Amino acid sequence: MNIFKELDKSLAMLDELRILAQAEHIIYRQKGESHTADRFKQLEEKLLEAIRILSQE
């Protein structure tokens, strides 16, 4: 049962990182730094994919 608790913690951590990546994407887009903004967008998408995979039952 501990593994499920750890999984929940990991999912929460990944979601926090996804939100931070999303915020950085917006910030860098507003600064006009497209290359960096695109990298944060890719990171956000990869984190979302990881969350989806780990959430599957």
PDB file of N, CA, C and O in Angstrom:
ATOM      1  N   MET A   1       0.816  -1.195   0.000  1.00  0.00           N
ATOM      2  CA  MET A   1       0.000   0.000   0.000  1.00  0.00           C
ATOM      3  C   MET A   1       0.864   1.265   0.000  1.00  0.00           C
ATOM      4  O   MET A   1       0.416   2.324  -0.439  1.00  0.00           O
ATOM      5  N   ASN A   2       2.078   1.156   0.483  1.00  0.00           N
ATOM      6  CA  ASN A   2       2.951   2.334   0.506  1.00  0.00           C
ATOM      7  C   ASN A   2       3.255   2.835  -0.895  1.00  0.00           C
ATOM      8  O   ASN A   2       3.434   4.035  -1.107  1.00  0.00           O
ATOM      9  N   ILE A   3       3.313   1.923  -1.845  1.00  0.00           N
ATOM     10  CA  ILE A   3       3.627   2.323  -3.216  1.00  0.00           C
ATOM     11  C   ILE A   3       2.552   3.253  -3.780  1.00  0.00           C
ATOM     12  O   ILE A   3       2.862   4.165  -4.547  1.00  0.00           O
ATOM     13  N   PHE A   4       1.298   3.029  -3.406  1.00  0.00           N
ATOM     14  CA  PHE A   4       0.217   3.885  -3.885  1.00  0.00           C
ATOM     15  C   PHE A   4       0.291   5.274  -3.260  1.00  0.00           C
ATOM     16  O   PHE A   4      -0.021   6.272  -3.909  1.00  0.00           O
ATOM     17  N   LYS A   5       0.706   5.329  -1.995  1.00  0.00           N
ATOM     18  CA  LYS A   5       0.885   6.627  -1.346  1.00  0.00           C
ATOM     19  C   LYS A   5       2.024   7.399  -2.013  1.00  0.00           C
ATOM     20  O   LYS A   5       1.924   8.605  -2.243  1.00  0.00           O
ATOM     21  N   GLU A   6       3.103   6.685  -2.316  1.00  0.00           N
ATOM     22  CA  GLU A   6       4.242   7.318  -2.982  1.00  0.00           C
ATOM     23  C   GLU A   6       3.863   7.772  -4.391  1.00  0.00           C
ATOM     24  O   GLU A   6       4.310   8.821  -4.855  1.00  0.00           O
ATOM     25  N   LEU A   7       3.044   6.982  -5.061  1.00  0.00           N
ATOM     26  CA  LEU A   7       2.587   7.349  -6.397  1.00  0.00           C
ATOM     27  C   LEU A   7       1.761   8.628  -6.347  1.00  0.00           C
ATOM     28  O   LEU A   7       1.922   9.511  -7.190  1.00  0.00           O
ATOM     29  N   ASP A   8       0.888   8.724  -5.369  1.00  0.00           N
ATOM     30  CA  ASP A   8       0.083   9.944  -5.209  1.00  0.00           C
ATOM     31  C   ASP A   8       0.973  11.163  -4.959  1.00  0.00           C
ATOM     32  O   ASP A   8       0.724  12.240  -5.500  1.00  0.00           O
ATOM     33  N   LYS A   9       2.013  10.987  -4.137  1.00  0.00           N
ATOM     34  CA  LYS A   9       2.942  12.088  -3.879  1.00  0.00           C
ATOM     35  C   LYS A   9       3.677  12.484  -5.157  1.00  0.00           C
ATOM     36  O   LYS A   9       3.856  13.666  -5.449  1.00  0.00           O
ATOM     37  N   SER A  10       4.098  11.470  -5.909  1.00  0.00           N
ATOM     38  CA  SER A  10       4.818  11.732  -7.157  1.00  0.00           C
ATOM     39  C   SER A  10       3.929  12.451  -8.163  1.00  0.00           C
ATOM     40  O   SER A  10       4.382  13.371  -8.846  1.00  0.00           O
ATOM     41  N   LEU A  11       2.675  12.042  -8.258  1.00  0.00           N
ATOM     42  CA  LEU A  11       1.740  12.699  -9.168  1.00  0.00           C
ATOM     43  C   LEU A  11       1.538  14.160  -8.779  1.00  0.00           C
ATOM     44  O   LEU A  11       1.487  15.037  -9.641  1.00  0.00           O
ATOM     45  N   ALA A  12       1.426  14.413  -7.492  1.00  0.00           N
ATOM     46  CA  ALA A  12       1.253  15.786  -7.015  1.00  0.00           C
ATOM     47  C   ALA A  12       2.491  16.622  -7.344  1.00  0.00           C
ATOM     48  O   ALA A  12       2.371  17.772  -7.767  1.00  0.00           O
ATOM     49  N   MET A  13       3.665  16.051  -7.151  1.00  0.00           N
ATOM     50  CA  MET A  13       4.906  16.757  -7.451  1.00  0.00           C
ATOM     51  C   MET A  13       5.018  17.046  -8.949  1.00  0.00           C
ATOM     52  O   MET A  13       5.399  18.148  -9.342  1.00  0.00           O
ATOM     53  N   LEU A  14       4.687  16.061  -9.781  1.00  0.00           N
ATOM     54  CA  LEU A  14       4.730  16.257 -11.231  1.00  0.00           C
ATOM     55  C   LEU A  14       3.750  17.337 -11.669  1.00  0.00           C
ATOM     56  O   LEU A  14       4.051  18.123 -12.566  1.00  0.00           O
ATOM     57  N   ASP A  15       2.585  17.378 -11.043  1.00  0.00           N
ATOM     58  CA  ASP A  15       1.596  18.395 -11.400  1.00  0.00           C
ATOM     59  C   ASP A  15       2.082  19.787 -10.992  1.00  0.00           C
ATOM     60  O   ASP A  15       1.854  20.756 -11.715  1.00  0.00           O
ATOM     61  N   GLU A  16       2.746  19.893  -9.846  1.00  0.00           N
ATOM     62  CA  GLU A  16       3.306  21.174  -9.433  1.00  0.00           C
ATOM     63  C   GLU A  16       4.367  21.632 -10.429  1.00  0.00           C
ATOM     64  O   GLU A  16       4.411  22.806 -10.798  1.00  0.00           O
ATOM     65  N   LEU A  17       5.215  20.711 -10.861  1.00  0.00           N
ATOM     66  CA  LEU A  17       6.241  21.043 -11.853  1.00  0.00           C
ATOM     67  C   LEU A  17       5.609  21.458 -13.181  1.00  0.00           C
ATOM     68  O   LEU A  17       6.103  22.363 -13.853  1.00  0.00           O
ATOM     69  N   ARG A  18       4.517  20.794 -13.554  1.00  0.00           N
ATOM     70  CA  ARG A  18       3.817  21.132 -14.793  1.00  0.00           C
ATOM     71  C   ARG A  18       3.269  22.559 -14.728  1.00  0.00           C
ATOM     72  O   ARG A  18       3.361  23.311 -15.698  1.00  0.00           O
ATOM     73  N   ILE A  19       2.709  22.917 -13.599  1.00  0.00           N
ATOM     74  CA  ILE A  19       2.168  24.263 -13.420  1.00  0.00           C
ATOM     75  C   ILE A  19       3.283  25.307 -13.484  1.00  0.00           C
ATOM     76  O   ILE A  19       3.110  26.368 -14.082  1.00  0.00           O
ATOM     77  N   LEU A  20       4.424  25.003 -12.868  1.00  0.00           N
ATOM     78  CA  LEU A  20       5.556  25.926 -12.927  1.00  0.00           C
ATOM     79  C   LEU A  20       6.062  26.083 -14.359  1.00  0.00           C
ATOM     80  O   LEU A  20       6.384  27.190 -14.791  1.00  0.00           O
ATOM     81  N   ALA A  21       6.131  24.972 -15.093  1.00  0.00           N
ATOM     82  CA  ALA A  21       6.569  25.027 -16.486  1.00  0.00           C
ATOM     83  C   ALA A  21       5.592  25.856 -17.320  1.00  0.00           C
ATOM     84  O   ALA A  21       6.003  26.620 -18.194  1.00  0.00           O
ATOM     85  N   GLN A  22       4.313  25.699 -17.045  1.00  0.00           N
ATOM     86  CA  GLN A  22       3.294  26.459 -17.768  1.00  0.00           C
ATOM     87  C   GLN A  22       3.462  27.961 -17.484  1.00  0.00           C
ATOM     88  O   GLN A  22       3.367  28.782 -18.397  1.00  0.00           O
ATOM     89  N   ALA A  23       3.707  28.305 -16.248  1.00  0.00           N
ATOM     90  CA  ALA A  23       3.890  29.709 -15.876  1.00  0.00           C
ATOM     91  C   ALA A  23       5.136  30.291 -16.544  1.00  0.00           C
ATOM     92  O   ALA A  23       5.114  31.412 -17.051  1.00  0.00           O
ATOM     93  N   GLU A  24       6.221  29.516 -16.537  1.00  0.00           N
ATOM     94  CA  GLU A  24       7.456  29.980 -17.178  1.00  0.00           C
ATOM     95  C   GLU A  24       7.263  30.146 -18.682  1.00  0.00           C
ATOM     96  O   GLU A  24       7.801  31.075 -19.285  1.00  0.00           O
ATOM     97  N   HIS A  25       6.504  29.253 -19.274  1.00  0.00           N
ATOM     98  CA  HIS A  25       6.200  29.364 -20.708  1.00  0.00           C
ATOM     99  C   HIS A  25       5.527  30.703 -20.997  1.00  0.00           C
ATOM    100  O   HIS A  25       5.900  31.402 -21.939  1.00  0.00           O
ATOM    101  N   ILE A  26       4.548  31.052 -20.193  1.00  0.00           N
ATOM    102  CA  ILE A  26       3.819  32.310 -20.377  1.00  0.00           C
ATOM    103  C   ILE A  26       4.748  33.504 -20.167  1.00  0.00           C
ATOM    104  O   ILE A  26       4.725  34.459 -20.944  1.00  0.00           O
ATOM    105  N   ILE A  27       5.555  33.448 -19.127  1.00  0.00           N
ATOM    106  CA  ILE A  27       6.465  34.557 -18.814  1.00  0.00           C
ATOM    107  C   ILE A  27       7.453  34.791 -19.951  1.00  0.00           C
ATOM    108  O   ILE A  27       7.648  35.923 -20.394  1.00  0.00           O
ATOM    109  N   TYR A  28       8.075  33.709 -20.417  1.00  0.00           N
ATOM    110  CA  TYR A  28       9.068  33.878 -21.481  1.00  0.00           C
ATOM    111  C   TYR A  28       8.427  34.264 -22.806  1.00  0.00           C
ATOM    112  O   TYR A  28       9.043  34.961 -23.611  1.00  0.00           O
ATOM    113  N   ARG A  29       7.198  33.820 -23.041  1.00  0.00           N
ATOM    114  CA  ARG A  29       6.492  34.222 -24.257  1.00  0.00           C
ATOM    115  C   ARG A  29       6.246  35.732 -24.221  1.00  0.00           C
ATOM    116  O   ARG A  29       6.406  36.423 -25.228  1.00  0.00           O
ATOM    117  N   GLN A  30       5.854  36.235 -23.041  1.00  0.00           N
ATOM    118  CA  GLN A  30       5.601  37.667 -22.902  1.00  0.00           C
ATOM    119  C   GLN A  30       6.876  38.490 -23.046  1.00  0.00           C
ATOM    120  O   GLN A  30       6.841  39.631 -23.507  1.00  0.00           O
ATOM    121  N   LYS A  31       8.007  37.898 -22.645  1.00  0.00           N
ATOM    122  CA  LYS A  31       9.289  38.584 -22.776  1.00  0.00           C
ATOM    123  C   LYS A  31       9.784  38.584 -24.219  1.00  0.00           C
ATOM    124  O   LYS A  31      10.732  39.294 -24.554  1.00  0.00           O
ATOM    125  N   GLY A  32       9.147  37.791 -25.064  1.00  0.00           N
ATOM    126  CA  GLY A  32       9.565  37.705 -26.449  1.00  0.00           C
ATOM    127  C   GLY A  32      10.673  36.691 -26.683  1.00  0.00           C
ATOM    128  O   GLY A  32      11.293  36.679 -27.746  1.00  0.00           O
ATOM    129  N   GLU A  33      10.922  35.843 -25.697  1.00  0.00           N
ATOM    130  CA  GLU A  33      11.956  34.819 -25.805  1.00  0.00           C
ATOM    131  C   GLU A  33      11.301  33.499 -26.221  1.00  0.00           C
ATOM    132  O   GLU A  33      11.080  32.604 -25.405  1.00  0.00           O
ATOM    133  N   SER A  34      11.003  33.413 -27.506  1.00  0.00           N
ATOM    134  CA  SER A  34      10.242  32.287 -28.045  1.00  0.00           C
ATOM    135  C   SER A  34      10.929  30.948 -27.842  1.00  0.00           C
ATOM    136  O   SER A  34      10.281  29.958 -27.503  1.00  0.00           O
ATOM    137  N   HIS A  35      12.248  30.915 -28.051  1.00  0.00           N
ATOM    138  CA  HIS A  35      12.971  29.647 -27.941  1.00  0.00           C
ATOM    139  C   HIS A  35      12.835  29.053 -26.539  1.00  0.00           C
ATOM    140  O   HIS A  35      12.544  27.867 -26.389  1.00  0.00           O
ATOM    141  N   THR A  36      13.046  29.873 -25.524  1.00  0.00           N
ATOM    142  CA  THR A  36      12.937  29.410 -24.136  1.00  0.00           C
ATOM    143  C   THR A  36      11.486  29.072 -23.811  1.00  0.00           C
ATOM    144  O   THR A  36      11.222  28.080 -23.132  1.00  0.00           O
ATOM    145  N   ALA A  37      10.557  29.873 -24.281  1.00  0.00           N
ATOM    146  CA  ALA A  37       9.136  29.614 -24.045  1.00  0.00           C
ATOM    147  C   ALA A  37       8.732  28.269 -24.648  1.00  0.00           C
ATOM    148  O   ALA A  37       7.985  27.506 -24.035  1.00  0.00           O
ATOM    149  N   ASP A  38       9.228  27.986 -25.846  1.00  0.00           N
ATOM    150  CA  ASP A  38       8.911  26.712 -26.498  1.00  0.00           C
ATOM    151  C   ASP A  38       9.462  25.523 -25.710  1.00  0.00           C
ATOM    152  O   ASP A  38       8.824  24.473 -25.630  1.00  0.00           O
ATOM    153  N   ARG A  39      10.630  25.695 -25.140  1.00  0.00           N
ATOM    154  CA  ARG A  39      11.217  24.611 -24.339  1.00  0.00           C
ATOM    155  C   ARG A  39      10.377  24.344 -23.091  1.00  0.00           C
ATOM    156  O   ARG A  39      10.180  23.191 -22.709  1.00  0.00           O
ATOM    157  N   PHE A  40       9.884  25.401 -22.459  1.00  0.00           N
ATOM    158  CA  PHE A  40       9.023  25.211 -21.292  1.00  0.00           C
ATOM    159  C   PHE A  40       7.697  24.577 -21.693  1.00  0.00           C
ATOM    160  O   PHE A  40       7.140  23.783 -20.934  1.00  0.00           O
ATOM    161  N   LYS A  41       7.187  24.912 -22.866  1.00  0.00           N
ATOM    162  CA  LYS A  41       5.947  24.299 -23.359  1.00  0.00           C
ATOM    163  C   LYS A  41       6.156  22.801 -23.586  1.00  0.00           C
ATOM    164  O   LYS A  41       5.292  21.994 -23.242  1.00  0.00           O
ATOM    165  N   GLN A  42       7.291  22.432 -24.161  1.00  0.00           N
ATOM    166  CA  GLN A  42       7.608  21.013 -24.368  1.00  0.00           C
ATOM    167  C   GLN A  42       7.712  20.289 -23.034  1.00  0.00           C
ATOM    168  O   GLN A  42       7.222  19.169 -22.889  1.00  0.00           O
ATOM    169  N   LEU A  43       8.350  20.930 -22.059  1.00  0.00           N
ATOM    170  CA  LEU A  43       8.466  20.335 -20.731  1.00  0.00           C
ATOM    171  C   LEU A  43       7.089  20.131 -20.119  1.00  0.00           C
ATOM    172  O   LEU A  43       6.805  19.077 -19.550  1.00  0.00           O
ATOM    173  N   GLU A  44       6.247  21.129 -20.238  1.00  0.00           N
ATOM    174  CA  GLU A  44       4.878  21.023 -19.713  1.00  0.00           C
ATOM    175  C   GLU A  44       4.141  19.838 -20.336  1.00  0.00           C
ATOM    176  O   GLU A  44       3.467  19.082 -19.636  1.00  0.00           O
ATOM    177  N   GLU A  45       4.271  19.681 -21.646  1.00  0.00           N
ATOM    178  CA  GLU A  45       3.600  18.583 -22.346  1.00  0.00           C
ATOM    179  C   GLU A  45       4.138  17.224 -21.907  1.00  0.00           C
ATOM    180  O   GLU A  45       3.369  16.276 -21.747  1.00  0.00           O
ATOM    181  N   LYS A  46       5.451  17.121 -21.711  1.00  0.00           N
ATOM    182  CA  LYS A  46       6.057  15.851 -21.266  1.00  0.00           C
ATOM    183  C   LYS A  46       5.620  15.518 -19.844  1.00  0.00           C
ATOM    184  O   LYS A  46       5.362  14.356 -19.533  1.00  0.00           O
ATOM    185  N   LEU A  47       5.538  16.514 -18.990  1.00  0.00           N
ATOM    186  CA  LEU A  47       5.075  16.277 -17.621  1.00  0.00           C
ATOM    187  C   LEU A  47       3.619  15.827 -17.620  1.00  0.00           C
ATOM    188  O   LEU A  47       3.246  14.934 -16.858  1.00  0.00           O
ATOM    189  N   LEU A  48       2.797  16.436 -18.466  1.00  0.00           N
ATOM    190  CA  LEU A  48       1.396  16.037 -18.572  1.00  0.00           C
ATOM    191  C   LEU A  48       1.293  14.591 -19.059  1.00  0.00           C
ATOM    192  O   LEU A  48       0.462  13.823 -18.574  1.00  0.00           O
ATOM    193  N   GLU A  49       2.134  14.233 -20.009  1.00  0.00           N
ATOM    194  CA  GLU A  49       2.146  12.856 -20.509  1.00  0.00           C
ATOM    195  C   GLU A  49       2.535  11.876 -19.404  1.00  0.00           C
ATOM    196  O   GLU A  49       1.930  10.811 -19.275  1.00  0.00           O
ATOM    197  N   ALA A  50       3.535  12.231 -18.613  1.00  0.00           N
ATOM    198  CA  ALA A  50       3.952  11.376 -17.499  1.00  0.00           C
ATOM    199  C   ALA A  50       2.828  11.223 -16.477  1.00  0.00           C
ATOM    200  O   ALA A  50       2.604  10.134 -15.947  1.00  0.00           O
ATOM    201  N   ILE A  51       2.129  12.311 -16.209  1.00  0.00           N
ATOM    202  CA  ILE A  51       1.008  12.257 -15.260  1.00  0.00           C
ATOM    203  C   ILE A  51      -0.078  11.331 -15.786  1.00  0.00           C
ATOM    204  O   ILE A  51      -0.627  10.524 -15.035  1.00  0.00           O
ATOM    205  N   ARG A  52      -0.388  11.443 -17.069  1.00  0.00           N
ATOM    206  CA  ARG A  52      -1.420  10.574 -17.665  1.00  0.00           C
ATOM    207  C   ARG A  52      -1.030   9.105 -17.566  1.00  0.00           C
ATOM    208  O   ARG A  52      -1.854   8.260 -17.217  1.00  0.00           O
ATOM    209  N   ILE A  53       0.234   8.801 -17.876  1.00  0.00           N
ATOM    210  CA  ILE A  53       0.695   7.412 -17.838  1.00  0.00           C
ATOM    211  C   ILE A  53       0.621   6.863 -16.433  1.00  0.00           C
ATOM    212  O   ILE A  53       0.152   5.744 -16.224  1.00  0.00           O
ATOM    213  N   LEU A  54       1.078   7.639 -15.466  1.00  0.00           N
ATOM    214  CA  LEU A  54       1.070   7.156 -14.080  1.00  0.00           C
ATOM    215  C   LEU A  54      -0.347   7.084 -13.493  1.00  0.00           C
ATOM    216  O   LEU A  54      -0.589   6.338 -12.544  1.00  0.00           O
ATOM    217  N   SER A  55      -1.254   7.838 -14.042  1.00  0.00           N
ATOM    218  CA  SER A  55      -2.631   7.860 -13.537  1.00  0.00           C
ATOM    219  C   SER A  55      -3.487   6.730 -14.075  1.00  0.00           C
ATOM    220  O   SER A  55      -4.555   6.448 -13.530  1.00  0.00           O
ATOM    221  N   GLN A  56      -3.035   6.079 -15.135  1.00  0.00           N
ATOM    222  CA  GLN A  56      -3.813   4.993 -15.724  1.00  0.00           C
ATOM    223  C   GLN A  56      -3.915   3.832 -14.752  1.00  0.00           C
ATOM    224  O   GLN A  56      -2.964   3.498 -14.045  1.00  0.00           O
ATOM    225  N   GLU A  57      -5.074   3.237 -14.737  1.00  0.00           N
ATOM    226  CA  GLU A  57      -5.292   2.098 -13.825  1.00  0.00           C
ATOM    227  C   GLU A  57      -5.172   0.798 -14.556  1.00  0.00           C
ATOM    228  O   GLU A  57      -5.323  -0.265 -13.955  1.00  0.00           O
TER     229      GLU A  57
END
